[in-house]
Amino acid sequence: MAIVFALPRLFEAVTARFAVEGRSDVMQSFGWLASAEQMRSTRRIVWTPGDDGGNLGAVAAPRFTGGNPRQLATLVELFTVEISSYDSAAPVNELAQYQGARELYDAWLSAVEYEAHGTYLIISSKWVGGDRARRAGAAIRVVLSVRAPIYSAPRLVAPVDTGAAIDAHALDLTESIDVPSPA
């Protein structure tokens, strides 16, 4: 069984929700190199593990114990999302650039809330500034955390309805023991 972590699961769920909602014009990418890629879309969301300083997050107590596998701890995993939009119809109209970025942010936050209600926290959000003479569009950078359980290896146990057929050998004797499964 493949391990599915909370952050990639959230990325995939939000990307799928955007597709279902008909927002196929929004390019979403994941990873450290994704933000350096050339913008091929006028609306883009880049998900990067960690915060601006590269921090992974804090380890907290497990929320649910006693299962199999057992939850050992909870990683409050940090990640950064950069949401950018460019209105090519009005490239120098900053109000239009603001409007596009805010609409995309609101749609993204709605999808995150729907997919991860109660498991995420927005740590900070800010407008991405810089040299306006060379920058096109508008962008918002959001640092969030998502609760990600850390599990032990599963314990190997037999199901409760398991029976057994045992052959016991001692010297020249063999005794067969049949243990029926409980009803």
N, C-alpha and C positions, 0 to 999 in steps of 0.2 A: 504494500500500500504506500503510495507516495505521500510525503508530508506536505501539507498545504499551510503556509504561514499566513498570519492575519493581513499583513500589508499587501502581498501579491493578490490575495483573495479579494481585498477591497478594491484594488486597482482593476482587476478583471470584472468585478461586479459593477463598478461605476462605468467602465467602458461599455459593458453590455447594456446597461441602462440607457446610456446616451444613444446607442444604436437603436434600441427599442423605441425611444422617444423621437427618433428621426433626426438626430443631431450628428449625422455621418460626416458633416463638414468639419467637425472638431477632431484634430489629430491628438491622440493621447499616446505618450511614450513613457517608459519606465527605465530608470537606471542613471548611473553617474555620468555617462557620456551623452545622454539624450539631450541635455540642455545645451550642449555645444553644437548639436546638429543644426544645419541650416533650416530655417523655418520654411516648410513646404506648404503650409496652410495659413490662412489668415486668422484662424482660431486654434490655439494649441494649449494643451495641458501637459506639463512634464512632472512626473512623480520621481523624487530622488530619496533614497533611504538616508536617514540621519538629518541633523539640522545643519545650519550654516557652518558650524564648527566641526562637523563630522561625528557628533555624539550619537551613540546608538539608543540610549534611553536608560531608564532606571529599572531595577528589578524589584518587584513587589511580592507580597504574599500571594499564594494561590487563592483563587476565588472558589473553586469547587474541588474538594478533596474526596478521596475514597473510591474513585473510579478505576477502571482498567483500560488504558494506562492511567497512572496516577498523575495529577497535575502537581508539579514540584514548585513552580513559581509562576509569576506573571511578568512578562517583559512589557513595560510601558514604552513601546517602540516609537522613536521619533522619526518623522519623515517630513520632507519639504515638497510643496506643490507650487509650481509657477504657472499661473493662468495668464495667457497673453492673447490679445486680440488686436487686429489691425483692420480698420475700415478704409479700404482702398478707394472708395468713392469720395472720401473726404480726408485725405492724408494729413492735412495741416489743421484740421478742426479738432482741437483737443477735447471738446465736449463729446463729439462723436466717438473718439477713441475711448474716453472714459465710459460712455454708455455701453459700448461693446464689451469692454473688460468686465464691467459690473454685471451685465446680463449673463456672461459666461460664468463668472464667480457664483452668482445666485443659483444657476442651473447645476453647477458642480456641487455646491453645498447641499442642495436639495437631494441630489443623488447619494452623497455621502451619508446624510442623515437617514435616508431610506434604507441604505444597505448596512449601516453600522450604528444604528441608534443605541446610545448608552455605552458604547465601547471606545469612543474617540473623544479627544479634547483639543480644541484649537489653542495652541500656546501663544502664537503671535501671527499677525498678518500686517503686511505693509505694501505700499505702492513701490514698485521698482523704478527708481529714478535713473539718473545718469545724464549723459550728454544728449540733450533733446535735439541737437542739430543732426546727430547721426542715428537716433533711435526713432523707429516708426511704431505707431500704435501705443498701447498701454498694457501694463502687466502688474499683477498682484502676486506677491510671494506669501505663502501661508505655511507656517510650521505647526504640525499637529502631532499628536500621539495616538496610538491605537493599542488597546490591551491585547497582548498576544500570549496565550498560555504556553508554558514550557512543560512538556510531559516526560515521564520516565519511559523506559522501554516497557512494552506490554508484558504483563505476567502471563505465562503459559498455564492455563487452567482448562480443565475439561468442562464441557457444558453439563448442566445439572441432570440431563436425561441420558447420561452416558452409562452403558453397562460394560461388563468385561467378561472375557473367557480366559481363564488362567490355567496353565499347565505347570504344576509344581513337581520338580524332580528331586528325589532323595535316594541315593544309592541306585538300586534296581527298580525302584517304584516310581510311578508317575500317577499323580492324582489331578484330575480335571475339576476345576472349580468354576461354576458359572454364577456370575453376579448380575442379576437382571437390573435393567434400568428402573428407577422409581416410576411409579404410575402417576 
